[in-house]
Amino acid sequence: MEALENLDVWKRACRLSVSLYQAFTHSKEYGFRDQITRSALSIPSNIAEGFERDSHKSKVQYLKVAKGSCGELWTQLLIGRKAGFLDSERSKELEREAKEISKMLYGLIIHYQNRSQSK
């Protein structure tokens, strides 16, 4: 767990998830709120699950799921902004963070794929 707690992408994904829970605390759009918070929660959760696995191949699998959840979240943020569920500036900030986390996950995926292939 110590390595996970020091992982910047995991920390940022946790902060993003908390931000979304806070942003939608009072939302009456229950279905949308549930979906967007679930996709946000999926990102750090899958990173954590991957880091608990004993092989690089398994780690990569969960990092890919986390990256997929980033894409899902980014799409929901875009829709939420266009539907007026989120303030435009706040939404754009959250969208940028989701994209940055996705890029970081891509880098980790490549890193662990290369380590897996070199064995």
MOPAC internal coordinates of N, CA, C and O (Angstrom, degrees):
PM7 1SCF
backbone

  N    0.0000 0     0.00 0     0.00 0    0    0    0
  C    1.4574 1     0.00 0     0.00 0    1    0    0
  C    1.5293 1   112.37 1     0.00 0    2    1    0
  O    1.2310 1   121.00 1   151.28 1    3    2    1
  N    1.3359 1   115.70 1   -28.72 1    3    2    1
  C    1.4583 1   119.44 1  -178.40 1    5    3    2
  C    1.5200 1   111.69 1   -59.82 1    6    5    3
  O    1.2310 1   119.97 1   137.22 1    7    6    5
  N    1.3369 1   117.66 1   -42.78 1    7    6    5
  C    1.4638 1   120.81 1   179.20 1    9    7    6
  C    1.5310 1   110.00 1   -62.49 1   10    9    7
  O    1.2310 1   120.48 1   140.69 1   11   10    9
  N    1.3039 1   116.69 1   -39.31 1   11   10    9
  C    1.4661 1   121.07 1   179.23 1   13   11   10
  C    1.5253 1   110.92 1   -64.44 1   14   13   11
  O    1.2310 1   120.59 1   136.13 1   15   14   13
  N    1.3124 1   116.49 1   -43.87 1   15   14   13
  C    1.4707 1   120.76 1  -178.51 1   17   15   14
  C    1.5232 1   112.56 1   -63.41 1   18   17   15
  O    1.2310 1   120.35 1   158.86 1   19   18   17
  N    1.3247 1   116.93 1   -21.14 1   19   18   17
  C    1.4676 1   121.65 1   178.61 1   21   19   18
  C    1.5212 1   112.89 1   -95.62 1   22   21   19
  O    1.2310 1   120.15 1   178.17 1   23   22   21
  N    1.3105 1   117.33 1    -1.83 1   23   22   21
  C    1.4519 1   121.94 1  -176.02 1   25   23   22
  C    1.5434 1   110.28 1   -83.03 1   26   25   23
  O    1.2310 1   120.83 1   -64.42 1   27   26   25
  N    1.3234 1   116.01 1   115.58 1   27   26   25
  C    1.4671 1   120.90 1  -176.19 1   29   27   26
  C    1.5255 1   112.90 1   -57.86 1   30   29   27
  O    1.2310 1   120.15 1   137.91 1   31   30   29
  N    1.3232 1   117.32 1   -42.09 1   31   30   29
  C    1.4640 1   119.68 1  -177.29 1   33   31   30
  C    1.5311 1   110.69 1   -63.44 1   34   33   31
  O    1.2310 1   120.24 1   142.06 1   35   34   33
  N    1.3080 1   117.14 1   -37.94 1   35   34   33
  C    1.4759 1   120.83 1   178.27 1   37   35   34
  C    1.5241 1   110.21 1   -66.75 1   38   37   35
  O    1.2310 1   120.32 1   136.03 1   39   38   37
  N    1.3367 1   117.00 1   -43.97 1   39   38   37
  C    1.4671 1   120.72 1   179.47 1   41   39   38
  C    1.5271 1   111.10 1   -62.21 1   42   41   39
  O    1.2310 1   120.74 1   136.82 1   43   42   41
  N    1.3357 1   116.20 1   -43.18 1   43   42   41
  C    1.4667 1   119.49 1   179.31 1   45   43   42
  C    1.5229 1   111.47 1   -66.35 1   46   45   43
  O    1.2310 1   120.61 1   140.95 1   47   46   45
  N    1.3345 1   116.44 1   -39.05 1   47   46   45
  C    1.4701 1   119.86 1   178.69 1   49   47   46
  C    1.5285 1   110.60 1   -65.45 1   50   49   47
  O    1.2310 1   120.18 1   142.37 1   51   50   49
  N    1.3240 1   117.27 1   -37.63 1   51   50   49
  C    1.4669 1   120.58 1   176.17 1   53   51   50
  C    1.5256 1   110.47 1   -63.08 1   54   53   51
  O    1.2310 1   120.39 1   134.14 1   55   54   53
  N    1.3341 1   116.86 1   -45.86 1   55   54   53
  C    1.4744 1   120.40 1   179.07 1   57   55   54
  C    1.5203 1   111.24 1   -61.89 1   58   57   55
  O    1.2310 1   120.45 1   139.87 1   59   58   57
  N    1.3287 1   116.75 1   -40.13 1   59   58   57
  C    1.4661 1   120.53 1   179.05 1   61   59   58
  C    1.5244 1   110.28 1   -63.15 1   62   61   59
  O    1.2310 1   120.42 1   137.06 1   63   62   61
  N    1.3030 1   116.81 1   -42.94 1   63   62   61
  C    1.4589 1   120.70 1   179.16 1   65   63   62
  C    1.5280 1   110.97 1   -61.99 1   66   65   63
  O    1.2310 1   120.36 1   134.93 1   67   66   65
  N    1.3269 1   116.91 1   -45.07 1   67   66   65
  C    1.4681 1   120.99 1   177.99 1   69   67   66
  C    1.5288 1   110.43 1   -61.18 1   70   69   67
  O    1.2310 1   120.58 1   137.00 1   71   70   69
  N    1.3269 1   116.50 1   -43.00 1   71   70   69
  C    1.4712 1   120.84 1   179.31 1   73   71   70
  C    1.5182 1   111.45 1   -58.45 1   74   73   71
  O    1.2310 1   120.64 1   139.46 1   75   74   73
  N    1.3237 1   116.37 1   -40.54 1   75   74   73
  C    1.4663 1   119.34 1  -179.05 1   77   75   74
  C    1.5209 1   111.52 1   -71.59 1   78   77   75
  O    1.2310 1   120.05 1   141.00 1   79   78   77
  N    1.3138 1   117.51 1   -39.00 1   79   78   77
  C    1.4721 1   119.40 1   175.36 1   81   79   78
  C    1.5259 1   109.66 1   -59.81 1   82   81   79
  O    1.2310 1   120.43 1   137.08 1   83   82   81
  N    1.3235 1   116.79 1   -42.92 1   83   82   81
  C    1.4611 1   120.26 1   179.47 1   85   83   82
  C    1.5276 1   111.79 1   -66.94 1   86   85   83
  O    1.2310 1   120.38 1   139.38 1   87   86   85
  N    1.3192 1   116.88 1   -40.62 1   87   86   85
  C    1.4686 1   120.87 1  -178.53 1   89   87   86
  C    1.5246 1   112.24 1   -64.77 1   90   89   87
  O    1.2310 1   120.34 1   149.90 1   91   90   89
  N    1.3204 1   116.95 1   -30.10 1   91   90   89
  C    1.4614 1   120.32 1  -175.63 1   93   91   90
  C    1.5267 1   114.02 1  -108.22 1   94   93   91
  O    1.2310 1   119.98 1  -168.27 1   95   94   93
  N    1.3195 1   117.64 1    11.73 1   95   94   93
  C    1.4676 1   121.40 1  -178.22 1   97   95   94
  C    1.5219 1   112.26 1   -52.92 1   98   97   95
  O    1.2310 1   120.36 1   137.53 1   99   98   97
  N    1.3129 1   116.92 1   -42.47 1   99   98   97
  C    1.4678 1   120.48 1  -175.18 1  101   99   98
  C    1.5296 1   113.36 1  -104.19 1  102  101   99
  O    1.2310 1   120.38 1  -170.49 1  103  102  101
  N    1.3096 1   116.88 1     9.51 1  103  102  101
  C    1.4630 1   119.99 1  -178.74 1  105  103  102
  C    1.5278 1   110.91 1   -69.36 1  106  105  103
  O    1.2310 1   121.73 1   -42.20 1  107  106  105
  N    1.3087 1   114.28 1   137.80 1  107  106  105
  C    1.4660 1   120.22 1   176.47 1  109  107  106
  C    1.5355 1   111.08 1   -93.68 1  110  109  107
  O    1.2310 1   120.87 1   179.41 1  111  110  109
  N    1.3158 1   115.94 1    -0.59 1  111  110  109
  C    1.4682 1   121.94 1   176.43 1  113  111  110
  C    1.5279 1   107.74 1   -83.97 1  114  113  111
  O    1.2310 1   120.70 1  -106.92 1  115  114  113
  N    1.3305 1   116.28 1    73.08 1  115  114  113
  C    1.4674 1   121.94 1  -168.92 1  117  115  114
  C    1.5324 1   113.58 1   -60.09 1  118  117  115
  O    1.2310 1   119.87 1   135.90 1  119  118  117
  N    1.3151 1   117.85 1   -44.10 1  119  118  117
  C    1.4620 1   120.41 1  -179.62 1  121  119  118
  C    1.5154 1   111.42 1   -64.04 1  122  121  119
  O    1.2310 1   120.94 1   134.62 1  123  122  121
  N    1.3212 1   115.81 1   -45.38 1  123  122  121
  C    1.4608 1   120.53 1   179.62 1  125  123  122
  C    1.5278 1   110.16 1   -65.66 1  126  125  123
  O    1.2310 1   120.44 1   134.95 1  127  126  125
  N    1.3217 1   116.76 1   -45.05 1  127  126  125
  C    1.4688 1   121.44 1   179.25 1  129  127  126
  C    1.5246 1   110.86 1   -57.99 1  130  129  127
  O    1.2310 1   120.88 1   135.28 1  131  130  129
  N    1.3233 1   115.93 1   -44.72 1  131  130  129
  C    1.4639 1   120.13 1  -179.86 1  133  131  130
  C    1.5209 1   110.97 1   -62.98 1  134  133  131
  O    1.2310 1   120.02 1   134.81 1  135  134  133
  N    1.3138 1   117.56 1   -45.19 1  135  134  133
  C    1.4637 1   121.64 1  -177.26 1  137  135  134
  C    1.5261 1   112.31 1   -66.79 1  138  137  135
  O    1.2310 1   120.35 1   135.68 1  139  138  137
  N    1.3234 1   116.93 1   -44.32 1  139  138  137
  C    1.4641 1   119.66 1  -176.31 1  141  139  138
  C    1.5273 1   111.27 1   -71.00 1  142  141  139
  O    1.2310 1   120.18 1   143.58 1  143  142  141
  N    1.3338 1   117.26 1   -36.42 1  143  142  141
  C    1.4673 1   118.66 1   178.44 1  145  143  142
  C    1.5274 1   110.72 1   -72.68 1  146  145  143
  O    1.2310 1   120.12 1   147.26 1  147  146  145
  N    1.3282 1   117.38 1   -32.74 1  147  146  145
  C    1.4675 1   119.67 1   176.94 1  149  147  146
  C    1.5277 1   111.48 1   -66.73 1  150  149  147
  O    1.2310 1   120.38 1   137.39 1  151  150  149
  N    1.3247 1   116.88 1   -42.61 1  151  150  149
  C    1.4695 1   118.46 1  -179.92 1  153  151  150
  C    1.5279 1   110.04 1   -67.11 1  154  153  151
  O    1.2310 1   120.11 1   142.09 1  155  154  153
  N    1.3265 1   117.39 1   -37.91 1  155  154  153
  C    1.4690 1   120.25 1   178.05 1  157  155  154
  C    1.5263 1   110.79 1   -65.74 1  158  157  155
  O    1.2310 1   120.06 1   137.82 1  159  158  157
  N    1.3167 1   117.49 1   -42.18 1  159  158  157
  C    1.4647 1   122.06 1   179.92 1  161  159  158
  C    1.5254 1   111.70 1   -66.80 1  162  161  159
  O    1.2310 1   120.82 1   150.61 1  163  162  161
  N    1.3176 1   116.04 1   -29.39 1  163  162  161
  C    1.4598 1   121.43 1  -179.58 1  165  163  162
  C    1.5366 1   112.54 1   -64.64 1  166  165  163
  O    1.2310 1   120.36 1   150.45 1  167  166  165
  N    1.3173 1   116.91 1   -29.55 1  167  166  165
  C    1.4713 1   120.02 1  -175.35 1  169  167  166
  C    1.5374 1   111.35 1   -65.14 1  170  169  167
  O    1.2310 1   119.04 1   118.67 1  171  170  169
  N    1.3456 1   119.43 1   -61.33 1  171  170  169
  C    1.4658 1   117.75 1  -179.60 1  173  171  170
  C    1.5256 1   112.62 1   -67.07 1  174  173  171
  O    1.2310 1   120.46 1   150.39 1  175  174  173
  N    1.3321 1   116.72 1   -29.61 1  175  174  173
  C    1.4676 1   120.00 1  -179.82 1  177  175  174
  C    1.5219 1   111.33 1   -64.83 1  178  177  175
  O    1.2310 1   120.33 1   137.65 1  179  178  177
  N    1.3292 1   116.98 1   -42.35 1  179  178  177
  C    1.4694 1   119.83 1   179.19 1  181  179  178
  C    1.5217 1   112.05 1   -73.33 1  182  181  179
  O    1.2310 1   120.03 1   148.09 1  183  182  181
  N    1.3166 1   117.54 1   -31.91 1  183  182  181
  C    1.4654 1   119.76 1   173.76 1  185  183  182
  C    1.5261 1   108.61 1   -61.84 1  186  185  183
  O    1.2310 1   120.67 1   133.21 1  187  186  185
  N    1.3234 1   116.33 1   -46.79 1  187  186  185
  C    1.4703 1   120.91 1  -179.88 1  189  187  186
  C    1.5214 1   111.13 1   -61.86 1  190  189  187
  O    1.2310 1   120.44 1   135.63 1  191  190  189
  N    1.3169 1   116.76 1   -44.37 1  191  190  189
  C    1.4591 1   119.57 1  -179.68 1  193  191  190
  C    1.5337 1   110.64 1   -62.54 1  194  193  191
  O    1.2310 1   120.38 1   138.84 1  195  194  193
  N    1.3163 1   116.88 1   -41.16 1  195  194  193
  C    1.4562 1   120.46 1   178.25 1  197  195  194
  C    1.5140 1   112.53 1   -62.51 1  198  197  195
  O    1.2310 1   120.65 1   141.16 1  199  198  197
  N    1.3178 1   116.37 1   -38.84 1  199  198  197
  C    1.4629 1   119.46 1  -178.68 1  201  199  198
  C    1.5160 1   113.01 1   -75.04 1  202  201  199
  O    1.2310 1   120.24 1   169.56 1  203  202  201
  N    1.3138 1   117.14 1   -10.44 1  203  202  201
  C    1.4610 1   121.09 1   175.01 1  205  203  202
  C    1.5284 1   111.50 1   -91.40 1  206  205  203
  O    1.2310 1   120.22 1   173.51 1  207  206  205
  N    1.3175 1   117.19 1    -6.49 1  207  206  205
  C    1.4660 1   121.96 1   179.60 1  209  207  206
  C    1.5190 1   110.37 1   -80.43 1  210  209  207
  O    1.2310 1   121.18 1   -22.49 1  211  210  209
  N    1.3213 1   115.34 1   157.51 1  211  210  209
  C    1.4615 1   119.15 1  -173.93 1  213  211  210
  C    1.5290 1   114.79 1   -98.38 1  214  213  211
  O    1.2310 1   120.07 1  -178.23 1  215  214  213
  N    1.3133 1   117.47 1     1.77 1  215  214  213
  C    1.4643 1   118.03 1   177.96 1  217  215  214
  C    1.5273 1   109.70 1  -131.70 1  218  217  215
  O    1.2310 1   121.58 1   -26.05 1  219  218  217
  N    1.3282 1   114.58 1   153.95 1  219  218  217
  C    1.4654 1   119.76 1   178.20 1  221  219  218
  C    1.5236 1   110.69 1   -64.46 1  222  221  219
  O    1.2310 1   120.66 1   144.36 1  223  222  221
  N    1.3311 1   116.35 1   -35.64 1  223  222  221
  C    1.4685 1   120.40 1  -179.70 1  225  223  222
  C    1.5383 1   110.53 1   -62.62 1  226  225  223
  O    1.2310 1   120.05 1   136.47 1  227  226  225
  N    1.3159 1   117.51 1   -43.53 1  227  226  225
  C    1.4683 1   121.06 1   178.04 1  229  227  226
  C    1.5210 1   110.86 1   -66.22 1  230  229  227
  O    1.2310 1   120.88 1   139.45 1  231  230  229
  N    1.3253 1   115.93 1   -40.55 1  231  230  229
  C    1.4664 1   120.88 1   178.98 1  233  231  230
  C    1.5263 1   109.48 1   -59.44 1  234  233  231
  O    1.2310 1   120.64 1   134.27 1  235  234  233
  N    1.3258 1   116.38 1   -45.73 1  235  234  233
  C    1.4708 1   121.60 1   179.95 1  237  235  234
  C    1.5226 1   110.57 1   -60.41 1  238  237  235
  O    1.2310 1   120.41 1   138.44 1  239  238  237
  N    1.3198 1   116.82 1   -41.56 1  239  238  237
  C    1.4633 1   120.84 1  -179.82 1  241  239  238
  C    1.5357 1   110.57 1   -57.24 1  242  241  239
  O    1.2310 1   120.25 1   133.20 1  243  242  241
  N    1.3263 1   117.14 1   -46.80 1  243  242  241
  C    1.4679 1   120.10 1  -178.72 1  245  243  242
  C    1.5208 1   112.21 1   -73.08 1  246  245  243
  O    1.2310 1   120.05 1   147.58 1  247  246  245
  N    1.3181 1   117.51 1   -32.42 1  247  246  245
  C    1.4572 1   119.81 1   175.32 1  249  247  246
  C    1.5316 1   110.76 1   -65.47 1  250  249  247
  O    1.2310 1   120.59 1   144.68 1  251  250  249
  N    1.3323 1   116.48 1   -35.32 1  251  250  249
  C    1.4679 1   119.98 1   176.26 1  253  251  250
  C    1.5263 1   111.43 1   -66.86 1  254  253  251
  O    1.2310 1   120.31 1   141.86 1  255  254  253
  N    1.3191 1   117.01 1   -38.14 1  255  254  253
  C    1.4749 1   120.26 1   176.36 1  257  255  254
  C    1.5291 1   109.40 1   -63.68 1  258  257  255
  O    1.2310 1   120.50 1   136.67 1  259  258  257
  N    1.3383 1   116.65 1   -43.33 1  259  258  257
  C    1.4646 1   120.74 1   178.25 1  261  259  258
  C    1.5250 1   110.61 1   -60.97 1  262  261  259
  O    1.2310 1   120.63 1   138.37 1  263  262  261
  N    1.3352 1   116.41 1   -41.63 1  263  262  261
  C    1.4696 1   120.54 1   178.75 1  265  263  262
  C    1.5334 1   110.39 1   -64.28 1  266  265  263
  O    1.2310 1   120.67 1   139.96 1  267  266  265
  N    1.3191 1   116.32 1   -40.04 1  267  266  265
  C    1.4670 1   119.86 1   176.23 1  269  267  266
  C    1.5182 1   111.45 1   -61.32 1  270  269  267
  O    1.2310 1   120.66 1   140.63 1  271  270  269
  N    1.3139 1   116.35 1   -39.37 1  271  270  269
  C    1.4687 1   120.25 1   177.68 1  273  271  270
  C    1.5232 1   111.17 1   -65.59 1  274  273  271
  O    1.2310 1   120.12 1   149.26 1  275  274  273
  N    1.3357 1   117.37 1   -30.74 1  275  274  273
  C    1.4722 1   120.55 1   174.75 1  277  275  274
  C    1.5254 1   110.54 1   -62.47 1  278  277  275
  O    1.2310 1   121.12 1   136.16 1  279  278  277
  N    1.3185 1   115.47 1   -43.84 1  279  278  277
  C    1.4638 1   119.41 1   178.11 1  281  279  278
  C    1.5188 1   111.63 1   -63.47 1  282  281  279
  O    1.2310 1   121.00 1   138.59 1  283  282  281
  N    1.3174 1   115.70 1   -41.41 1  283  282  281
  C    1.4669 1   120.46 1   177.16 1  285  283  282
  C    1.5282 1   110.21 1   -61.86 1  286  285  283
  O    1.2310 1   120.60 1   133.59 1  287  286  285
  N    1.3260 1   116.46 1   -46.41 1  287  286  285
  C    1.4607 1   120.57 1  -179.61 1  289  287  286
  C    1.5190 1   111.11 1   -63.11 1  290  289  287
  O    1.2310 1   119.93 1   134.93 1  291  290  289
  N    1.3223 1   117.74 1   -45.07 1  291  290  289
  C    1.4590 1   120.93 1   179.97 1  293  291  290
  C    1.5293 1   110.55 1   -57.40 1  294  293  291
  O    1.2310 1   120.70 1   136.91 1  295  294  293
  N    1.3280 1   116.28 1   -43.09 1  295  294  293
  C    1.4587 1   121.11 1   178.96 1  297  295  294
  C    1.5251 1   110.93 1   -62.79 1  298  297  295
  O    1.2310 1   120.28 1   136.58 1  299  298  297
  N    1.3174 1   117.08 1   -43.42 1  299  298  297
  C    1.4649 1   121.06 1   179.49 1  301  299  298
  C    1.5278 1   111.66 1   -65.99 1  302  301  299
  O    1.2310 1   120.47 1   142.77 1  303  302  301
  N    1.3196 1   116.71 1   -37.23 1  303  302  301
  C    1.4687 1   119.62 1   176.44 1  305  303  302
  C    1.5224 1   110.87 1   -63.56 1  306  305  303
  O    1.2310 1   120.75 1   136.83 1  307  306  305
  N    1.3229 1   116.17 1   -43.17 1  307  306  305
  C    1.4657 1   121.25 1   178.26 1  309  307  306
  C    1.5307 1   110.19 1   -60.50 1  310  309  307
  O    1.2310 1   120.57 1   132.84 1  311  310  309
  N    1.3186 1   116.52 1   -47.16 1  311  310  309
  C    1.4666 1   121.10 1   179.18 1  313  311  310
  C    1.5269 1   110.30 1   -64.19 1  314  313  311
  O    1.2310 1   120.90 1   136.85 1  315  314  313
  N    1.3282 1   115.89 1   -43.15 1  315  314  313
  C    1.4669 1   119.90 1   179.54 1  317  315  314
  C    1.5139 1   112.42 1   -60.82 1  318  317  315
  O    1.2310 1   120.66 1   141.10 1  319  318  317
  N    1.3210 1   116.35 1   -38.90 1  319  318  317
  C    1.4708 1   120.34 1   177.57 1  321  319  318
  C    1.5150 1   110.53 1   -66.48 1  322  321  319
  O    1.2310 1   120.46 1   133.72 1  323  322  321
  N    1.3267 1   116.72 1   -46.28 1  323  322  321
  C    1.4717 1   120.39 1  -178.23 1  325  323  322
  C    1.5324 1   111.97 1   -68.05 1  326  325  323
  O    1.2310 1   120.44 1   150.77 1  327  326  325
  N    1.3220 1   116.76 1   -29.23 1  327  326  325
  C    1.4689 1   120.71 1   178.72 1  329  327  326
  C    1.5218 1   112.06 1   -84.88 1  330  329  327
  O    1.2310 1   120.23 1   173.68 1  331  330  329
  N    1.3315 1   117.17 1    -6.32 1  331  330  329
  C    1.4539 1   120.82 1   178.26 1  333  331  330
  C    1.5259 1   114.42 1    83.96 1  334  333  331
  O    1.2310 1   120.09 1  -164.41 1  335  334  333
  N    1.3298 1   117.44 1    15.59 1  335  334  333
  C    1.4660 1   120.84 1   178.88 1  337  335  334
  C    1.5224 1   111.79 1   -79.16 1  338  337  335
  O    1.2310 1   120.51 1   158.00 1  339  338  337
  N    1.3365 1   116.63 1   -22.00 1  339  338  337
  C    1.4602 1   122.62 1  -178.42 1  341  339  338
  C    1.5227 1   109.63 1  -131.07 1  342  341  339
  O    1.2310 1   120.65 1   -34.86 1  343  342  341
  N    1.3027 1   116.36 1   145.14 1  343  342  341
  C    1.4508 1   122.62 1   172.52 1  345  343  342
  C    1.5318 1   108.21 1   -58.56 1  346  345  343
  O    1.2310 1   120.41 1   -42.77 1  347  346  345
  N    1.3090 1   116.83 1   137.23 1  347  346  345
  C    1.4593 1   122.31 1  -173.88 1  349  347  346
  C    1.5240 1   112.73 1   -57.63 1  350  349  347
  O    1.2310 1   119.87 1   130.49 1  351  350  349
  N    1.3232 1   117.85 1   -49.51 1  351  350  349
  C    1.4677 1   120.57 1  -178.05 1  353  351  350
  C    1.5185 1   111.67 1   -65.34 1  354  353  351
  O    1.2310 1   120.33 1   136.74 1  355  354  353
  N    1.3193 1   116.97 1   -43.26 1  355  354  353
  C    1.4742 1   120.81 1   179.22 1  357  355  354
  C    1.5248 1   110.13 1   -63.63 1  358  357  355
  O    1.2310 1   120.73 1   138.41 1  359  358  357
  N    1.3144 1   116.21 1   -41.59 1  359  358  357
  C    1.4491 1   120.61 1   179.55 1  361  359  358
  C    1.5265 1   111.11 1   -63.10 1  362  361  359
  O    1.2310 1   120.35 1   135.41 1  363  362  361
  N    1.3264 1   116.93 1   -44.59 1  363  362  361
  C    1.4700 1   120.35 1   179.33 1  365  363  362
  C    1.5234 1   110.89 1   -61.78 1  366  365  363
  O    1.2310 1   120.27 1   142.11 1  367  366  365
  N    1.3243 1   117.10 1   -37.89 1  367  366  365
  C    1.4652 1   121.71 1   177.18 1  369  367  366
  C    1.5343 1   110.54 1   -63.00 1  370  369  367
  O    1.2310 1   120.45 1   135.66 1  371  370  369
  N    1.3268 1   116.74 1   -44.34 1  371  370  369
  C    1.4622 1   121.59 1   179.22 1  373  371  370
  C    1.5337 1   110.68 1   -67.79 1  374  373  371
  O    1.2310 1   120.22 1   142.24 1  375  374  373
  N    1.3299 1   117.18 1   -37.76 1  375  374  373
  C    1.4628 1   121.49 1   177.04 1  377  375  374
  C    1.5254 1   110.41 1   -62.02 1  378  377  375
  O    1.2310 1   120.23 1   136.28 1  379  378  377
  N    1.3349 1   117.17 1   -43.72 1  379  378  377
  C    1.4703 1   121.14 1   178.03 1  381  379  378
  C    1.5225 1   110.49 1   -61.34 1  382  381  379
  O    1.2310 1   120.40 1   138.15 1  383  382  381
  N    1.3269 1   116.84 1   -41.85 1  383  382  381
  C    1.4639 1   119.88 1  -179.68 1  385  383  382
  C    1.5276 1   110.68 1   -65.43 1  386  385  383
  O    1.2310 1   119.96 1   139.33 1  387  386  385
  N    1.3237 1   117.69 1   -40.67 1  387  386  385
  C    1.4669 1   120.57 1   177.44 1  389  387  386
  C    1.5299 1   110.42 1   -61.16 1  390  389  387
  O    1.2310 1   120.11 1   138.82 1  391  390  389
  N    1.3281 1   117.39 1   -41.18 1  391  390  389
  C    1.4705 1   121.02 1   178.27 1  393  391  390
  C    1.5256 1   111.38 1   -65.30 1  394  393  391
  O    1.2310 1   120.16 1   138.78 1  395  394  393
  N    1.3256 1   117.30 1   -41.22 1  395  394  393
  C    1.4674 1   121.11 1   179.11 1  397  395  394
  C    1.5288 1   110.68 1   -64.02 1  398  397  395
  O    1.2310 1   120.62 1   136.88 1  399  398  397
  N    1.3144 1   116.42 1   -43.12 1  399  398  397
  C    1.4688 1   120.55 1   178.37 1  401  399  398
  C    1.5278 1   109.53 1   -62.45 1  402  401  399
  O    1.2310 1   120.30 1   138.78 1  403  402  401
  N    1.3178 1   117.02 1   -41.22 1  403  402  401
  C    1.4600 1   121.25 1   178.07 1  405  403  402
  C    1.5335 1   110.88 1   -59.82 1  406  405  403
  O    1.2310 1   120.25 1   137.24 1  407  406  405
  N    1.3282 1   117.13 1   -42.76 1  407  406  405
  C    1.4674 1   121.20 1   178.02 1  409  407  406
  C    1.5261 1   110.68 1   -63.63 1  410  409  407
  O    1.2310 1   120.55 1   138.57 1  411  410  409
  N    1.3208 1   116.56 1   -41.43 1  411  410  409
  C    1.4673 1   120.28 1   178.92 1  413  411  410
  C    1.5297 1   110.34 1   -63.60 1  414  413  411
  O    1.2310 1   120.69 1   138.85 1  415  414  413
  N    1.3319 1   116.28 1   -41.15 1  415  414  413
  C    1.4624 1   120.11 1   178.57 1  417  415  414
  C    1.5242 1   111.09 1   -64.25 1  418  417  415
  O    1.2310 1   120.56 1   140.69 1  419  418  417
  N    1.3131 1   116.54 1   -39.31 1  419  418  417
  C    1.4634 1   120.20 1   177.29 1  421  419  418
  C    1.5318 1   110.36 1   -58.59 1  422  421  419
  O    1.2310 1   120.76 1   135.51 1  423  422  421
  N    1.3237 1   116.15 1   -44.49 1  423  422  421
  C    1.4597 1   120.10 1   178.15 1  425  423  422
  C    1.5219 1   112.41 1   -60.69 1  426  425  423
  O    1.2310 1   120.51 1   138.45 1  427  426  425
  N    1.3355 1   116.63 1   -41.55 1  427  426  425
  C    1.4671 1   120.36 1   177.58 1  429  427  426
  C    1.5236 1   111.46 1   -66.04 1  430  429  427
  O    1.2310 1   120.92 1   139.76 1  431  430  429
  N    1.3194 1   115.84 1   -40.24 1  431  430  429
  C    1.4684 1   120.10 1   179.03 1  433  431  430
  C    1.5331 1   109.91 1   -59.76 1  434  433  431
  O    1.2310 1   120.31 1   131.52 1  435  434  433
  N    1.3204 1   117.02 1   -48.48 1  435  434  433
  C    1.4676 1   121.32 1   178.89 1  437  435  434
  C    1.5295 1   109.92 1   -60.41 1  438  437  435
  O    1.2310 1   120.34 1   135.69 1  439  438  437
  N    1.3187 1   116.96 1   -44.31 1  439  438  437
  C    1.4680 1   121.49 1  -179.86 1  441  439  438
  C    1.5232 1   111.12 1   -57.52 1  442  441  439
  O    1.2310 1   120.08 1   129.69 1  443  442  441
  N    1.3369 1   117.45 1   -50.31 1  443  442  441
  C    1.4616 1   120.31 1  -176.92 1  445  443  442
  C    1.5296 1   112.41 1   -75.12 1  446  445  443
  O    1.2310 1   119.83 1   152.30 1  447  446  445
  N    1.3251 1   117.94 1   -27.70 1  447  446  445
  C    1.4686 1   119.29 1   173.70 1  449  447  446
  C    1.5242 1   109.72 1   -65.60 1  450  449  447
  O    1.2310 1   120.58 1   137.56 1  451  450  449
  N    1.3167 1   116.49 1   -42.44 1  451  450  449
  C    1.4678 1   120.44 1   179.03 1  453  451  450
  C    1.5191 1   110.72 1   -64.93 1  454  453  451
  O    1.2310 1   119.98 1   139.76 1  455  454  453
  N    1.3102 1   117.64 1   -40.24 1  455  454  453
  C    1.4732 1   120.60 1   178.35 1  457  455  454
  C    1.5163 1   111.34 1   -66.37 1  458  457  455
  O    1.2310 1   121.04 1   144.19 1  459  458  457
  N    1.3353 1   115.62 1   -35.81 1  459  458  457
  C    1.4602 1   120.71 1   179.51 1  461  459  458
  C    1.5260 1   110.43 1   -67.57 1  462  461  459
  O    1.2310 1   120.38 1   141.93 1  463  462  461
  N    1.3185 1   116.88 1   -38.07 1  463  462  461
  C    1.4666 1   121.48 1  -178.23 1  465  463  462
  C    1.5133 1   112.50 1   -76.18 1  466  465  463
  O    1.2310 1   120.07 1   155.73 1  467  466  465
  N    1.3329 1   117.48 1   -24.27 1  467  466  465
  C    1.4627 1   119.77 1  -176.87 1  469  467  466
  C    1.5298 1   112.96 1   -83.36 1  470  469  467
  O    1.2310 1   120.39 1   176.06 1  471  470  469
  N    1.3095 1   116.86 1    -3.94 1  471  470  469
  C    1.4669 1   120.08 1   179.61 1  473  471  470
  C    1.4987 1   111.65 1   -85.06 1  474  473  471
  O    1.2310 1   120.10 1   180.00 1  475  474  473

